[in-house]
Amino acid sequence: MSRNIFYKRIITSVLLLLWASLSCMAQAKADTASLVKLRKDMYYHYSKRNDKEFFAATESLKKLAKAMRNEKDYYKAYGNQAIYTSTYISRGKGIDLAKAIYKEAEQENSYYGLYTADFVMGTIYTGMAQLDDGLNRYKDAIELLKKHYPEESASPTYLAICKIKRAQNKYDKVEEYVSKVLADPKATMQHRLTAMSYRCMNLASRKATTEECDKAYAEREKLKAEYGHDDNFGYIIDFDHAVLHRDFDKAKQIIDHVPNRQLTTKMQYYSKLYYAMEDYKQAYHFMNRYWHLFDSVNSERIRTTSLDFGMMLDKVHAENEAKNLRLLNEKLRMEDMADELRHRKMQEQALSMSLENEKMRRHEMEALRMSDSLMANNKDLQLSEYRSQILAHENERRTDRIKWLASAVLVVLAFFFTVFYANMRRIKLQQLKAAYDKLEETTAAKERIESELRIAREIQMSMVPHDFPNSQTLDIYAHMRPAKEVGGDLYDFVLIDNKLYFCVGDVSGKGVPAALFMSMSARLFRTLCNYRLTPAQIATSMNNELAQNNDNGMFVTMFIGLLSIKSGMLEFCNAGHNPPVLDGNFIDMEPNAPIGLWEGLEYEEQTLGNISGKQLFVYSDGLNEAENANHDQYSDERLQEFIRKHLTLGSHQLIDSLEQDVETHVNGADPSDDLTMLCIRKR
């Protein structure tokens, strides 16, 4: 009977262990599935720039990865938070997050965390155009991978370094890192194809021999066939190869296939083609067209940048002058203290001399007392008394001489002290006058900076239209209010051939940098409208232009529309901007990336059949995200409710009423972002 009980207990224990193992396996499978989903959500919201959803997904991913002891996913999520913050919110906060990653990795003794911190800082420095600092961080990241994670591929970091070295025109270094990618057995086919693209462009830039260029081109074509499609550098390399072999017909076909949205690129490569063909007249013609379009943006950028740097230098100079003034005042205060100490020392010396005189006077009185005592006690010692009187008289004369000498010394010391004190006071008064002169110069510099900022605001506001058409068929009005002296919002409209081109944009960041990017975007929009392109073509061309040499990672979200005055049909392209409101309802938007981030994107376009008689309202996020002192936002819901209640108002009346409602909500709180509104009604 006892044996049966023993067997039953063994069977029960085995079943319990089996159940526990199956539960653990099921939980691990569920956690892995959740990890994969959170990873996808992170990258999706990153590309869409959904701030709240992105940070919610990354925080959940960090928490789950921490529980599963998955340090790679944990630090990847942490690193993406830092890069996202630096790119879209604040570079300072992004750097603080990178430092926090480094500190936590040191405490946890995690080499993958240290690698992530170095890679994030390299990305941030490169975006700030600090190429040497970014290069050093990338190299540190590579060393950590080689030492502690040899199974990880370093090819993405090698390619990032290739981009930096090519920007620095260090072609030998580009070739060195290309070779490292091609020698990496863990590199993907895409990495190898991109590396060969850099090699081909490197050889063309160095004007290598035809044999070297053909060899590199053949190797790249072989990789392209294995990979299945080309990369973004394909048409550049094909063009250079055709020109190298003087196959000008093929080179022209390549240029003809470049989309018309890349107008400046086509003009530039047509000029290169005709130059190679020695048709210098055509080469000059296309280069002139290229610069005509390019200068419309570039000249304004140079002028504004010079003004910006001038104001910054004046501000720094004024701050340095104020610091020097504070140091000078501190020095004068220390000199006053030194004079006071010297005066006290002289008083102590005079007091010491007075004590010496008092001591000598006591000796004299003691001598007289002794003499009187001798005369009273011994009349026989009269001679001794006489001698004592003589001695006392001599002592008195000696004492008088000492007194006169001490008085003379005190007078001389007092004279020299008076002269020294008067001279020091004269010097300090001169220094104080110089300090006040510096203060006046500093005040004048500050007033000049404030005046220049006011002028910059007036220049920026003059770039957007303020005269609106007043006709029976079209009712349009717009308003813009920067959060600072200058801002990054913009709006514009152009009437061409009975069609209305219009846009509303919001540049990343605030202040002078955003105003510079805003001026480039506004001028480029108006230039492209003159070519009578569609909204999607305008967005694509603007993106290709603004993404070139955009090392600071700035971008602009923009809604671009084309309204037919006759038919009422609306064609539009939304590039990462807030969805407009049509008769109180938000329009469904196709997802498009903001303008200026990645060159070569194709923007999609949408159409509404007839919006005649309807109210179209376009705005920037400074409206729905306006906050009061309690950080409560105005919100999309309140905006939609307000517009539905005022559908009968004209464009001007609606914008004025809506601005007043926002001011009531904010209740005196400082504006957190630029505010721009545009309303159109086709009657």
Helices and strands as residue ranges (DSSP letters): H 2-48, H 51-67, H 71-84, I 85-89, H 91-108, H 111-127, H 131-148, H 155-167, H 171-183, H 189-205, H 210-227, H 234-244, H 248-256, H 263-276, H 280-377, G 379-381, H 382-462, E 474-481, E 489-496, E 499-507, H 511-529, H 535-547, E 556-564, E 570-575, E 581-582, E 585-586, E 606-608, E 615-619, H 621-624, H 636-645, H 651-666, E 675-682
